[in-house]
Amino acid sequence: QLVLVESGGGLVEPGGSQRLVCRLTGGSLDFYDIGWFRQSSGKEREGVSAIHAATGRTFYSESVQGRFTISKDTRKNMVYLEMNSLEPEDTGFYYCNAVGYWGQGTQVTVSL
């Protein structure tokens, strides 16, 4: 069974940066595409970014394109989401996903 654990959330000022980490156990990143999603208050969960298992190809939503970078370390079985130029609209619970398995999420709050 796959288990995903997110970390790295917290409070950051607008314009700041933060790095989220998704740790996968029970499987290898060589075989599972990983997606980052977020859910803001009163909104549906939305896809933010993803990384393909075999090719490493990355995908971004329009709202984060150019500001967020997804990457992975297959030796550590970790996926990272580097977030720059954060805006208050980026506030939300961030989750990572692999083939329908979800982590518990980590809260990111962008505020003064």
C-alpha positions in Angstrom: 0.0 0.0 0.0 1.2 3.4 -0.9 1.6 6.0 1.8 2.3 9.7 1.0 3.3 12.2 3.6 3.5 16.0 2.9 5.5 18.5 4.8 6.9 22.0 4.5 3.8 24.0 4.8 3.5 27.1 7.0 3.0 30.8 7.0 4.8 32.9 4.4 4.6 36.5 3.3 3.4 37.5 -0.1 6.3 37.4 -2.6 8.0 34.8 -0.5 9.0 31.2 -1.2 8.4 27.8 0.3 9.2 24.2 -0.5 6.8 21.4 0.0 8.0 17.8 0.3 6.0 14.6 -0.5 7.5 11.4 0.7 6.4 8.2 -0.8 6.6 4.8 0.9 5.4 1.4 -0.2 6.4 2.0 -3.8 9.0 3.7 -6.1 8.8 7.0 -7.8 10.2 5.2 -10.9 6.7 3.8 -11.4 4.2 6.4 -10.1 3.3 9.7 -11.5 2.9 12.2 -8.6 0.6 15.2 -8.6 0.3 18.1 -6.3 -3.2 19.4 -5.6 -4.5 22.2 -3.4 -7.8 23.1 -1.8 -8.6 26.6 -0.7 -11.4 27.5 1.6 -14.8 27.3 -0.2 -13.2 26.0 -3.4 -12.9 22.6 -5.0 -9.6 20.8 -5.0 -7.5 21.7 -8.0 -4.5 20.3 -9.7 -1.4 22.4 -9.3 1.5 20.4 -10.8 2.5 16.8 -11.7 5.6 14.9 -12.7 5.7 11.8 -14.9 7.3 8.7 -13.5 9.3 7.5 -16.5 10.1 10.7 -18.4 10.2 13.2 -15.6 8.0 15.5 -17.7 6.4 18.2 -15.6 3.0 19.8 -15.8 1.7 23.0 -14.2 -1.6 24.8 -13.9 -1.9 28.2 -15.5 -2.1 29.8 -12.1 1.3 28.6 -10.9 3.2 28.3 -14.3 6.5 30.2 -14.0 6.3 30.4 -10.2 6.3 26.8 -9.0 8.7 24.0 -9.9 8.1 20.3 -9.3 11.0 17.9 -9.0 11.8 14.5 -7.6 14.6 12.5 -6.0 14.1 8.9 -6.7 16.9 7.8 -4.3 15.0 9.4 -1.4 11.6 8.7 -2.9 10.6 12.3 -2.5 8.9 14.8 -4.6 9.4 18.5 -4.1 7.2 21.5 -5.0 9.3 24.7 -4.9 6.9 27.7 -4.7 8.2 31.2 -5.5 6.5 34.6 -5.7 3.7 33.4 -3.5 0.4 35.2 -3.5 -2.5 35.2 -1.0 -4.4 33.2 -3.6 -1.9 30.3 -3.2 -3.2 29.8 0.4 -4.7 26.4 0.9 -4.2 22.8 1.9 -1.7 21.1 -0.4 -1.8 17.4 -1.1 0.2 15.0 -3.1 -1.4 12.1 -5.0 -0.3 8.8 -6.6 -2.8 6.5 -8.3 -5.6 7.6 -6.1 -3.7 7.6 -2.8 -3.6 10.9 -1.0 -1.5 12.3 1.7 -2.9 14.1 4.8 -2.0 17.4 3.3 0.0 20.4 4.6 -1.3 23.9 5.1 0.2 26.8 3.2 -0.8 30.3 4.3 0.3 33.4 2.4 -0.3 36.5 4.4 1.3 39.5 6.0 
